[in-house]
Amino acid sequence: MASTVVLSVINDLHSDQRVHRSAITWAERGYRVVLVGRSHPNPAPLDRPYETLRFRCLFNSGPLFYLEFQIRLWLALRTLKPDVYLANDLDTLGPNAWWAMRRAKPLVYDSHEYFLGSPELESRHLVQALWRLVERYGIPRTDFRVTVNASIAEQYAKEYGSSWDLVRNMPLQAELPWPADGQWDGAESRRQILRRELQLPENQTIWILQGAGINVDRGAEELVDAAALCPEVELLIVGSGDVLASLKQHCASRGIANVRFLGRVDRAQLQRLTQAANLGFSLDKPKSANYRWSLPNKVFDYLQAGIPMVVSDLVEVSRLLRQTGAGVVLEELSAAAIASAARDLISPDRYAAASQAARAAAHRYHWGNECQVWHRLIDRLEGINTHHIWSFDRLEPPRYGGTLEVLGHVRAASHAGQQVVLHAFTKSSLAHPEPFVEVQTNVLRRARWPWGLKPWIVQSRLSPIARHQASVQRGVRTYHGLHCSALDPTGTLRLHNPESAYYRSLAKQSRGFKGLYYLFEAWALRRWEQELAYAWQGPVHAITARDAEAWNLRSPRSPAAFVAPRHPFVRAIPQGPAAEPLVLVVGKFSVEENVAALRGLLAAQPAIEPLLFAGHNAPVGTKNYIDRPSDSELDELYARAQVVVVHAEHQLGIKFKLIQALLQGRHIVAHEDAVAGLNLGHRVRTYRSWPQAYEAIRAAQSEPWTAAHAKEALRSAQAW
């Protein structure tokens, strides 16, 4: 029996072509599709190749309408019980999120706009605040997210950390009579035939403005005045909107006779009118975030008709025009600027080039290509060639330790051709100014309070949303660290180190309440490791042979195998000497062993100079410290350094900063525990105490880096 997907929408089901095309795509994948919405404003029957469920609301506007709609949609979803929930826009997200979480079913969210940035909400702060609550409830509970353009996707990613697929509002591909390069001699003859059939002037330049929302601040007023400045032009305004009545009155009062209002027409007639025109216009003003980031459907309709366009300087529209060359972007939005740009664009040479560019773009920007994004999303939902990778922390820089292993795994899986879905936890806000979007990413907030005796690093990642995402995922699954191990015992467990032993080592380095916390966590982790060894059904991969042995001593249900660490570093051994004897120390300085390294190196007498720390969470006032360097900045620091210091106070796992130093550094000075079990020969100077460290560092500072050193370093790096 086919799985059911329910698409919820508040708009008129007759006119929402985006939802219709989405429904067709799901039906093509073999799903039983049910489209749910209201019968207002057009109660006429729908002739669709899928099921529809429509209900009548007592209220059709205002707050009571939205409240009633939420209740009716909630009741409809309770009855339907689909396998996939698909919410279109924020005003359908709440009921879908509630039922998807309750029934452990996938939730897909298609945001047709930046909802909170609409002009109707930006000026009504209380209403906007209420919808923001709905958004903050719903979006973190989504499993797959879609929106209409890159600007909105980037904004949502900054606010919620997660990535968004782009499905732009493109029309079905027309039967294009020209080849892919856009060269075609028949454009003018087709235009003349259509004009005779449509009873349009054959010898005038025809402008067209189309749309279902020709409203205030969308440039129609300036376009009408521009037409008045160009008597050789006839302007066709096709569609509906709240500004049309005043525009008609304006034309009558000023005697503007070359503007024709055609109202709403069917899709076929709209295509014919657009093909008969010379120029299309899209002139929205950046009065709100929603308008500023808009990418109107009409822009793609103009491309399908093969006509150039004049557009206002909005982010997405101007980006498209500059990529395709299919028209001109206005520097200012005024009647005079529009008239001047249109006359310039209609000049023979420029018009021929822009028309060919529009025709060529028509072969790329259409639903036949765009719907492939939906197909890739459905592949991920079904687990086809999909790898879910669970990370105990976010992957935005600065990265440290295990997150570098996760990043290497993500990139390796992507390079192998898999669709990767990264699930990453954060203990702070979901928002991030530069979110990680290399792959599909779900960012989940960690729990704030303990509720049982499981280790805190485990139970803090066992949130309801995390359990939901783990329950609906399909495909290959890898859980990095014990942190994510309570979510699903059937995937692959990637052991980064024996966590109970690691926390015991932290307890030895700490005092007071912090030391007590580490002791309790070590006890809880020891119990959890034994419980997990009995329960884990999937493969277990350890990052070192020693860690695999430690796991296997517990007589586990699934023995661990050693799988070498993955890392994202590029081999770049410096070939020449350093410009100065710089000593570099990299780390997360909230970790006790890195704090010990910072204190130990700063205590050297005489002082070690020049000395540089780089990483994050260093104590306020730390000298010679670079906070949160980017990946490229860190690569540059390794290339500059004469000596890299790698400190450790336990022999667990592997130090990724050691791997980076082996691949990108000159001389390396490391604690014996950092290199225990590794056969690195003369590549690394080791120490056991701080006096030994100072001596080794000063010796490395004074030893020139030669071609022989570089050759030995390259040989040692081969293993990594």
N, C-alpha and C positions, 0 to 999 in steps of 0.2 A: 504494500500500500504506500502511495506517495506521501512524502512528508508535506506538511502544511505550513505555509508562510502567510502571516496576516500583515498586510500593509495598512496602517492607520493614517488618515489624513483629514485635516479640518477644512481644506479648500473644496471648491466645486469639483466634483469627480469628473464632470464633463470636460473641463478645460485644463486640468493639471496634467500636461503632457509628460512632465518629468516622472510623475508617479506611474503613469500608464506605461511608459517605456521600461521603467524598473520592473513593473509587474510582468511584462512580456518576457524580460530576461530571466526572471525566476521560473516562469512557466517553461521556457526553453530548456531549463536545467532539470525538468521533470517534477517540479514542485506543484502541489495543488495551491493555487493562489486565491486568497480572499482579500478583497479591497473593502475596507470599512470606513464609512464616513457618513455625512448627513445629506439629506435630500435638498437642502437649501443651497444656492438660490434657484437651481434648475432641477425640478422634480421629475423631468421627463425620463423615461426608461433608458438605461445604459446598454448598449450593444457591445459587449466586450467578450473576448475569448477566455475569460476567467470569472470567478464568482464575485459578486458584490453584495455587501450588506449595508443598507442605508437606513438611518433613523431620522425621525423628525424632531427637532428641538422646539420647545415652547418659546424660547428666547433666541433671537438671531443676532444680537449685538450686546455689547456691554458686559460687565462682570458676571451677571447672572447667566449669560450665554456660555461663557467660558467654564463656569462652575458646572452648569448642566451638561455641557459636552464632556467634561472629564468623567462625570458619573456615568453617563450613557456609554462612553467608550470602555470604562472599567467593567461595566456589566456585560458588554458585548465580548470582551476578551475573556471574561470568566467563563462564558458559554462556549466559545470557540476552541480553547485549549490548543493553540498551534504548537508546532515544533520549533518555529522561528518567529520572533517578534520583530517587526520592522516599523519603527516610529518615524514619521515624516514631520520634521520641525518640532520645536520645543513644546507647542501646545498639544502634542499627543504623547510626549515622552513619559510623563509621570505614570499613567496607568500601565504603559508597556513595561517600564522599569520594575514596577511593583510585582506584576505577574511573572515576568521573566525570572526575577530573583526567587520568588516563591516556588516556581515550578522547575527551577534549574534548567532553563532553556536559553539559547543564545539570543542576545538583544542587539539588533542592528539599528543604528541611528543615522538618518539622512537629514542633515541640516541644510535647508535650502537658502539660508541667509544667516547673517550674524544677528540673531534674533534680538539680543539686548541692545544692539546698535541701531535699531529701526527708529526713524524720526518720531513715530508715535510714542515710543517708550523713553527716548532720551530726554524728552521734555516733561515726563511724568515720573518723577523719581520714586514715589511710593509703589506704583504699578511695576516699574522696572525692578524694584527691590523684591517684590513678590515673585516675579518670573525668575529672578536670579536664584532664589531659594529652590525653585523647581529645577533649574539648570544644575545647581550644585548637588542636588539629590540625584538627578538622572544621569548626567554624563559620566561620573565615575563608575556607574553600574553598567555602562555599555560595554559590549565585547568587540564590536566592529563599528567604525565611525566613517561617515562619508559626508563631504560637503562640496560646494559648487566651484570653489576656486582656491588658489594657493594662499591668497592673503587671509582669507577666513580660516583656512587650515592652520596657518602659522599662528594666528591669534589664539585659536582654541588650544593649540599645542603649548603655547606659552602659559595659558591659564590653567590647563589641566595636565600638562606633561605628556599626554598620549598623542599618537600620530593619527592622521586622518587621510583617507583615500580621497582623491579628486575625481568627481564625475561631473563634468561641466554640462550645462543645459544645451546640448547640441541637438539639432534636428536630425530626422532620418535622412540618409543620403538620397538626394534627388538623382534622377537619371541624368547624369552629366554628359553633355554632348562633346566635351572637350577632353583632351588627354591630361595626364598628370602634371605636365609642365605648364598648363594653362594657356598654351598658344591655341588660338581659335579665331578664324576669320568670320564666323557666323553670328557674332554677338549682335551686331547692328541690325542685320536682317531679321533675327528673331525679335529684337526689340520693336521694330516697326510693325511686324505682324501682330504682336500682342497689343500694341497701341491701337491699331485699327479695330481689333476685336473688342477692346475695352473702351473704345471711343475716347481715347486720350490724344492730346496734341502730338502730331508726328514730328514737328519741326522745332519743338521747344525742349530745353533741358528740364528733365523731371527729377525733382527731389522727393524722397519718401521718408516719412517718420512713422514707424509702426510700434504697436505695443498695447498691452492690456492695462497698463498703468500710466497713462499720459497725464501726470499730475503736476502739481506745483513743484518748482525746483528741479524739473527734469528737462529744462532747456527749450520747451515748446514755444514759450513766449518770445525768446530771442530768435528762434528759427523763423517764426512768422514775420518778425520785423526784418530779418535778413532777406526773406523772400520779397518783401516790399521794396527792398533796395535793388532787387534783381528782376526787372520786368520781363527778361527773357526766360524766366523760370516759372514752372508750375509746381507747387508744393502739394503733395498728397499726404494727408494725415489720416492714418488707418488704425482704428482701434477705439479704445474707450479710456476715460479718465476724468478726474474732477475738475480739470482746468479747461476742458473743451468748451463749455458753455461761455465762459468769459472770453476765450479766444475767438469764438464766433462773433460775439458782440464787439470785440476789439476790431476785427476785420471789417465788420459792417460800419462802425463809426469812423474808421479811417479810410474807408473805400479801398481796401486791399482785395483785389479781385483775383489774384493768382494763387489763392489757397483753396484747396478743395477738401472738405471733411467727408470721409467715406464711412465712418462708423466701424462697427465690428463686421467682419466678413469671415467666411469659412476658410479653412487652411489652404485649400486649393486656390481659391481666389486671391488670397494674400500672396501666395507664391507667384502667381501671374502678375500681380501689380508690382511686386518687387523686381521681377525680371524685366518689366517694362520701364523701370526707372533708370536714371543715369547714376545717381548718388543716393546712398543711405546715410542716415544721421542717428547718432546716439549721443545725447548732450546732457546726461545727468550731472547735477552739481554735487560737490562733496559736502553736503550740508549735514550729513550724519555718517557714522562709521559704516552703516549698511550701504549707503549710496557710494561712499568712497571706495569700497571694496567690491562693488557690484560688477558683474560681467553679464550684461543682458542677453537674452535669447536672440534678440533682433540682430546682434552683431554676427552671429553664425548664420542667421537667415540671409543676411546680405552676402556673406561669402558663398553660400549655396546658390544664390542667384547670380554670382559672378560680378557684382558691382562694387566699386570702391566706396569708402565711407569717410565721413568727417565726424570726429569724436571729441568729446571733452577729455581733459587730462586726468582721468581716473586711473588708479594703479593697474588694475587688471586689463582694462580696455586698451590703455596706451601700451602696455606690455605686449599684447597680442598684435596691435597695429605695427609696432616697431619690429616684431619678429617676422611678420608676414610681408610688410611693405604695401598692404592693401588699403592705403588711404593716408589721411593726415590727422595729426593730433593737434588740437588747438592749444595755444599758449594762454589765451584768455577766452572767456565765454561771453561774447557780446555780438550784437547783430552785425556790426561792421566786420569783426574778426571772422564770423561764420561766412559772410558774403565773400570776403577776400579769399579765404581758404578754399571755398567751393569753386570760385572762378579760376583760381590757380590750378586746382586739381583737374578741372575739366579741359585744360589746355591739351591739345592732341597728344604730344609725346608723353606727358606725365600721366594722362588718363589711360593711355595704352599700357604703360608699365604697371600702373596700379590695378587695372582691370585684370591683366594677366596674373599678377600676384594674388588677387582675390580668387580667381578661378583655380590656381594651383593649390591655394589653401583649402578650397572646398573639398579636395580629395583627402585631406588630412582631418579636418575638423567636422566630423559628423558622428552620428550615434553608432555606426558600424564599428568605428574604432573605439569610441568612448565606452561602449558597453563592456569592453574587455576588462575594464577595471572591476565591474560587478562580477564577472566570471572569476577573476583572481580572488576576489573577496569570498565568493562562494566556495572556491577551492580550499581556502584557509578554513572556512567554517566546517567543511566536510573532511578536512585533514589530508587533502590531496597534496603530496609533495610539500608538506608543511612541518616545520620544526618549532615547537614551543620551548623557549629557553627561559627558565626562571632564575632571576638574579636577586640576591639578598639586598642589593643596593642599586641606586641609579648609576647610569653609565656616563653621565655628563662629566667633563673634566672638572677638577683634577681627579684622575682615577688612581686607585691604589690597590695593591695586593690582589685579592680575589676578583675584583671588578676588571682587572686587566685580563685575567683568564677568561672571564665571561665575554669581554669584548673580542678577544681572539676567537672564541668559539662562535660568536655571532657572525663575525666576518668570514670564518672558514665555512660555516653552513651556507651563508649567502653566496660565497664564491662557488660552492658546489651546486648551485642552481636551486636551492630550496627557498621557499617562502618562509622567512623567520618571523616569529611573533615573540617579542621580548616582554616578559612580565617582570617589572622592577619595583622594588619597594622604596619608600621614603618615609622618614620619621618626621619630616617637616611638611611644608606646603607642597601640593601637587604642582603648583606653578613653578616655572623656571624660565629665565630670560633667553636661554639658548638650549631648548630641549633636544634630547637625542632622538633623531628621526632617520637614522640610517636604515632602519627596518621598522616594521609595524611594532609599535610600542604601547603597552598598557602600564601606566604608573599607578601603583596602589599605595594608599597610606597605611602605615603600620599602626597596630593597636597602641593605645596609650597607657592602659592599665592591665596588670596581670589578673588572671581569673582562675589559675590552677597551679599545679606543681610542675608543669612542663617547663623546660628551660625558656627564659624570657626571649632569647634570640629565635626560638621556634614559635612560641605562642603569639609573639608580637606580629608575626607574619601569617597568622591563621585567622585573618579577618573574614567576615561574611562575604565581602566582595571577592577576596582571593579564593575562598572555597567555591564560590559560584564560577569564577573563570576556570578553575581547575576542573570543575565538573562538566563544563560544556566544551572544553578543548578536544580537538581530534588531531591525530597525527603523532609524530615522534615528540617525546617529552623528556627534557633534561632539567633536573633540579640541582642548582649549584649550592653546595654547602648544606650542612644540617639545618640551616635556617629555614629552608623551604620544604623540609622533608615530611612535614605532617600533612601536606596537601594531597598526595597521591602516591601510594606505595608501589605503583606498577610502572612508573617511568624509569629513566636512568638517573641514579644518584651519583653526583660528581663530588667526591670527598676532597676538600681543600686541605684539611689537616684533622687530626684527632682533637675535636673542639674541647673535650673535657680536660685533656692535658694542657692545651693552650690556655684555658682559663685558670688552671692551677698555676701556670707560670706567671700569669698576670697578677694573681693574688699574692705571689711572693714579692712582686715588684711594687705593690700598692700598700697603703695603710688606711686605717680608719674604716669608715662606712664602705668606701669603695672596695677595700680589700675583702670585707665581709661579703659584699655582693658577689665578687668574683669567686669566692669560696663556695657560696650557695649555688651559683650558676654552674660551677665545675661539678658539684654533687648532682644537680639536676641533669646535666649533660651526660654524666656517666650512666645514670639510670636510663636516659633516653637512647643513648647509643646502644645499650644492650637490648632494649625493647625494639628498637628499629632493626637491629641485626636479625631478630626473630621474625619480624613482620615484613621486611622489604622484599618484594617479589621480583622487581625488575633488576637490570644489570647495575653493578656498582663499579665505578671507575675512580681510582685513587690517583692523586697528582704526583705521588712519589711511591717507590717500591716499599719504603719504610711504612708509609701510611696504609698501604694495602695489607702489609703484615699485621699492623695493629688492628685493623678491622677483622681480619681472618682469625685472629686469636679468640674472637667472641663466638666462634662456631656459627657463623651467620647462615641464614637461609640462602642468600645469594653471595657467594664469595667475591671479594674485590679483585679486580685486575688493575695492574699499573697501566695507565694511559698518560703519555707524556704531556706536560703542560702546553696549552695553546697560549699564544701571546700575540699582540698586535704590532710588535716592534719590527722595524726594518733594519736589516744589518747594515751598519754604516761605520765601520772601524775608521777612526781618524788616521790619516796617512802622514800628516806632518806634525811638528811639535806644537804645543799649546802656546798661545801668546803670553800667558802668565801662569804661574804655578797654582792655579785655582783649585781649591778643595771643595767638592760638591757633596751635599748630603740631602737626599730626597726622602720624603715620607709624609705620612699622616701623623701629625705631631700631637694628636690626642691619644695615641696609642703609647702605652708605657715605655716600651723599648725604644721608641723614637724620641720620647721625652728624655730618656736616659742618654741617648746619643747626643741630643742637643746640649744637655747640661754637661756631659763629659767633655765634649769638644770645646765648649766655651770656657771650661775650667783649665784648659792647657796653659802652662807657664813655661816659657814665654808663649804668647798667643799664636795660634796657627793662623797665618795670613797668606794670601786672601782666602777667606772662608765664606761659603754661601750656602744657605738653607733654602729649599724650595719644596712647596707642598701646600698643606692646609691645616688649619686649626693650631698653628703655633701660638705660644703665649703672647699676649699683647706686649709690644715693645721689643720683641726679638730683633736683634740687629742682623743686618745682612740677610734679609729674608724676602723671598718672592712668594707672594700668596696666590694660590690657585693658578699656576701657569697653565697655558693651553698645551696641547700635545706638541705643537710645533715649537713653542717656546722651550719646552722641556728637552726636546731633541737638540735644540741649539745649545742649551746649557751643557748637555753631555758632550757635545762637539767641542765646547770651549774648555772644559775642565781638564786639568792635568791629573787629578786624583779624584776618584769616586769612593766614598766611604759607605759601607753597607754594614749596619749594626744589627745584631740579633741577640736574644737572650734565651732562645730555645732552639731545638733542632727539628721542629715540626714543619711539614709542608715545604714550600719552596718560596724564596724571596724573589718576587718579580722585578724588584729594583736591581737585584743581582743579575737577572737575565738581561735587563736593559743595559746595565753596565758592561756585561760581556759582549753585547752586540754593538754598542755605540761608544763605549768609554775607552780611555787610555789606561793608566795604572788604577788598580782596584785594591783597596784595603778593606778587609772584611773580618768580622768576628768569626772565630772558629765554628761557632754553632751555625752561622749562616751558610757555611759551605760543607758541613758535615755530610759525609757519604757521597760527595761529588769529587770526581777526579779532575781537578782543574790545574794541576801541576804548578808551574811558576807564574801562571796568569794572575794569581791573587796572592797578595801578602796578607797574612792572618795575624790576629792578636787575641790574647785572652784577658788582658787587663788594659786600663786606660794608658798607663805609662808605655806599655808595648805598642798601643795604637798610635800614640804621639810619635814614637820613634819610627814606626813604619810609614806614617804619613809624611814625615819630614824627609825620609829617605826617598820616597816616591816623588816628592816635590822636586828634589834635586837631581833626579835621574832623567836625562833627556829621553824623549820619545823618539825612537829611531825606526827605520824601515824594518829592522829585525823584530822590534817589539810589535809592529803592526802585523807582520807575517805570523808571529806566534799567536796574536790575538785573533786573527782571522781563522787559523787552524782550530783554536779552542771554540770559536763561535759556530763552527760547522755543526756541532751537536745540538744547537738550539735553533 
